[in-house]
Amino acid sequence: MNQSKQLVGQEAVKYIQDGMKVGLGSGSTVYYMVKALGERVKAEGLNVVAISTSEVTDEWAKEFGIPLTDFSYIQELDIAIDGADEVDDNLQLIKGGGGALFREKVVAAAAKEFIVIVDESKIVSTLGKFPLPVEIVPFGWEVVARKIEKLGGAPKLREKAGEIFVTDNGNYILDCAFEEIHDPVATHEQLIALVGVVETGLFVDMTKKVIVADNGSTKLITK
C-alpha cells in the first residue's frame, strides 16, 4: 500500500513547475507527494510556494523544506494535489476521511488545476460505500444530524480516542452512511442548504485528472 502511495505521490509532483503556487492536500498519500516535492526543491532548486490544507501537512512541508504562505498573500494557486476516499466513474469525489475536508475544498477551489492521487481501491462505480463526511458547527449538531437522517443518511458523530473529533476549524464531523449516492450534485446541495452544515465531503466537478496506482505502476484518468 505504501509503495502505491509513493508511486502516485512521485508521479504527481512531475506536474509542478518552477515558480508555481501549490496547494498541498492532507492524508497519508499526500505525505509521499510532499516528500517528493521537497526532494525536487532540494535537488533542482525548484522555486515554489505552498498553502497546505491541514496543520499536519504544514509540519510535513516544514520538514521537507517547502516554503509556506497563506491566502492573505496569494488568492490563486496554479495547482493543488490531494488524495480522495472515493472516486467514481465521472471523477466525482468523496473526501474528508482525515477530517480536513473544508480546507481541502477551499484550496482545491482556489487552484487552476486540481489533481487527485489514489490507489486502485479508491475507484468505485458509485459513491457512498465510504461514509460521507459532513463538517458541522458544534452548536446544535444533534438537530443537523436528525435532518440528515430525513435525507436518507445515517449520521455518526466522529470520535477519536474516545473524544469527539474536532477539526482544525473547531468544528465536528458527521460521517453519514448513504450507501449509494447516485446524484452527488443534488446530495451536496441538499446537505449544504442545512443550517449548521459548514461543508460536505462531496467534491463535485472539481478535478479532471486522477492519478491511480495499480500493480506497481501509475495510470492517468482524465475527464
Number of C-alpha atoms within 10 A of each C-alpha: 11 10 15 21 22 20 25 28 29 18 20 24 18 11 11 18 14 12 11 15 23 25 26 27 30 28 20 14 24 27 22 23 26 27 21 21 24 23 17 18 18 14 9 10 11 18 15 17 18 21 23 24 24 22 12 14 20 19 12 19 22 13 12 17 16 24 15 17 14 11 11 6 7 13 11 15 22 16 22 27 29 26 31 27 22 27 25 15 13 15 23 22 27 27 27 28 19 14 24 24 28 22 20 26 20 12 26 26 17 19 20 11 19 22 20 27 28 26 26 17 13 18 19 17 13 18 26 20 15 18 25 28 28 29 28 24 18 15 11 11 20 12 12 20 23 13 16 20 14 9 13 13 20 18 23 14 16 18 13 8 6 7 8 13 17 17 18 15 12 11 18 25 31 24 22 22 19 21 16 15 18 13 11 20 14 11 16 18 12 12 20 17 11 14 14 18 21 17 20 24 25 26 23 14 13 18 21 15 16 26 22 25 24 15 10 9 12 18 14 13 13 12 10
